[in-house]
Amino acid sequence: MNSLITLFWKELRELLRDRKTLFGIIVVPLLLYPLMGAGINVSRSSVEQAVARATIAVMDLDGSPESQSLTLFLTMKVRVKPLQRQSVVEALPSLSEGNYSALILIPQGYGQNLSQGLQACLTVYALLRDLSAVETSRTTTANVLLAAYENALVVERVQGLLANSPLQGLNATSILNPVHVSYSSVLRGKAVDVDPSQLLNIVISQSTFPLIIMVMLILAMQVAATSIALEKEEKTLETLLTLPIGRLTILTGKLAGSVALAGISAIAYLVGFSYYIGSVTGLSSLSGISQADLQALGLLPSPAMYILMGFTIFITVISALALAVSLAVFADNVRSAQSLVGILFIPIMMPALILMFADIGILPSYLQWILYAFPYTHTLLAVKAIFIGDLPVILRSIAYIAVFTIIVLYVAAKIFTTEKVITGRLFARRSRSGK
Amino acid sequence: MSAVEVQSLRKIYGNLTALDGITFQVGEGEIFGLIGPNGAGKTTCLRIVASLIRPTSGSVKVFGRDVVRQDAEVRRIISYLPEEAGAYRNFSGEEYLEFIASFYASDNAERQKMVDEAFHVTGLGERLRDRVGTYSKGMTRRLLIARALGVTPKLAILDEPTGGLDVIHAFHIRNIIKDYATHYGVSVLLSSHNMLEVEYLCQRIALIDGGHIVAEGSPSELKAKYGAQNLEEVFMSATSHE
C-alpha cells in the first residue's frame, strides 16, 4: 500500500510539474472557454453600450402638437438631437460623423393625419457605418421605440373609441389582445407551469453532458498515455520495473495518478465550460425554474442515481485509461503515444456527437447496432437514463461497461507483467543482432 | 553461494538469437565484467538477470533465487542501472533519491540513511536540490549510480556505467563502484566497452560475441592465455577479428 501511495504521488508530481501536460490538460480548458465566453460578453456589452450611447436625430417638418409629442416620447427614452428644417440630403453628411443611429423624418401633415384618424407617415434613415452586429442593433433602436409609440397610440385610440360605444367599460388591452396564453411543460406525463423555452438551460446542460464526459475521457487517456510514454522517453521505465514493486502496483499507481489528474482537468473543463455556456446563453442560472419544478419534471436525479452516475463514469474512465496504457506501451515517446491513443478518439466522440442531438431509438437500426457495439455508447446511455431514472437501461449499460473494463484491465495487466512493456513496439524496427 | 549463476542461457527474439547458451557465475562480493562489441548480447543478458525480460531457455539465479519464478524476491536484493537511464526530470535530485529509497527501506529512519548515503556518493552537493532536468549527462549518471548503490543492494547490475562520460565523471563513478564492492560487499555485474575500466574494476570478466561467451577469467589470466599486452588484444584474438 505504501508503494502504491508513493507511486501515486510520484505520478501526480511528475505530471503536474511537466509544463506541457499542465498547460494542455488544466490551463487550456480553464482558460479557453472563459476566454471564449469573455469574448462573447465583451462584444455583447459593446453592442449594448453602443445602443445605449446612440443618438437619434429628428427632423420635424410638421411642427404639430402630435409631432412634438413623438419627439418628447423619444427624448424620454434615448438621446435625441432635433435638426433644423433643411433637406435630408444636406443633413445626412453631417450625421454620418456623429454617433447617430438614425434620422427620423416627420413630414408635413403628420399631425393632421393623426388627428383625423388617417394613417400618418414617418421616414427612418438608418445610419450605418458598416454591416457589423453593433451597427444593425443600433439602427433597430429607432424601430423599437417607434413601435412602442405606435402601440401607445393604438391603445389610446381604442380607449377613445370604446368610450363612445356600447362596449364602454371594456379595457383596450383585452380588445387588442383577446387571447392570453400561459404555458405548462409536460415531461413523461408530469406537468409544471414552466414555459418550455425556460428549460433551455437544462436541455443544453443535458445534451452537452455526454460530450463533457467524453472530452474528460480523452483527457484522461492522454494523461495515462503521457505517463507511460514519459517513462520511456526519459528512460526511467526500466529502472522503475526493476524496483521492488509489483508490476500491477506500478500499473495501479499510474492509473490512479491519471484518474486524479483527469479529475482535476475535468473540474477545470467544467468550470470553463459552464462559464462559457452562461456567457453564450446569457442564463448563468436556471432563472425562473425552481428546484421543485425540476423535481416535478424528474430532471433532478436522486442521490442514489448520482452514485450510479459516479460509478458509471468511474469504470468508464478506468477502462479508457487501461486502453491508453496498453497502447502507449507500444510507443517510444510522448508524441507517438498520443498519436496511437488518438486512434481511439473517433469511437469515443462519434457516439457522443450523435447522441448529443438524437435519441438512439430514432436512429436507423444499422446505426443503432454500430453504436451499441461501442462500449462508450453505453456510458452515454446510462447517464441519459440516470437523468430520467430508467433503471433497467442503467443496469444493462453499467453491466456492459463493467465487462468491457474487466477485459481491458486484464489485457493491460497482461502486457504490463510481461516483457512486452520493455520490448513492445507497434512499428518495430529490426533489432540489431544480439543487442 | 554465487551472487549470479547463469546456466545455458538462451534468448531468441523472433528469428534472432541474442544469447546462445551462455554460462557463467559471479562470486559474492566480486566485480564481474561482460565485455563485448555492440549487439553482442550484453544488455540482453543483464536485463534477464535484472528480471526485466524472460529467458527463452536456461536458468538464471541471483543468490539462489530464480529470476523467473522468484522475480519479486530477486528485485528486492538487486539494483539495476540501464545503459541509457534517466531520472524524473521534474524531480530534484534529492526527491529522486528519496523516491527510490522509499521502496527499499522498511522505515523512515532507514530511508533517510539511504538518502544520506546516496547524497554523499553523488558528490553533487547543493545541486541535488535542483531539478534533474538541469543536470549535465555526467551529473545525471552520478545521481543514478548513487541511486543504484546507495540502497546497498546485494547485487548491482550496471550496464555501461561510465558510457559517454568525460574522464572526471568516469573516474568518480569507477571509484564509487570499487568502494561499494570493497567496503559493503556489494557484488557487481557490469558491462563495458572500456577495456582500461574493466581491467581496473573487474576481478573476472567474460568476453561475449554474437551471443556466445568466447573467453572467461581474470584480466591477467586472459592476457597470459592469449599472450596479449592488454584486454583489447585478448578480445581481438579470442573473437578471431584479427
Interface residues (C-beta under 8 A of the other chain):
Chain A: N2 S3 T6 K10 R13 E14 R17 D18 E234 K235 T236 E238 T239 L241 T242 L243 P244 I245 G246 T418 E419 I422 T423 S431 R432 S433 G434 K435
Chain B: Y13 L16 T17 A18 L19 N38 G39 A40 G41 T43 T44 R47 A50 S51 L52 I53 R54 A72 R75 R76 I78 S79 Y80 L81 P82 E84 A85 G86 A87 Y88 R89 N90 F91 E95 F99 I100 S102 F103 Y104 L144 R147 G210 G211
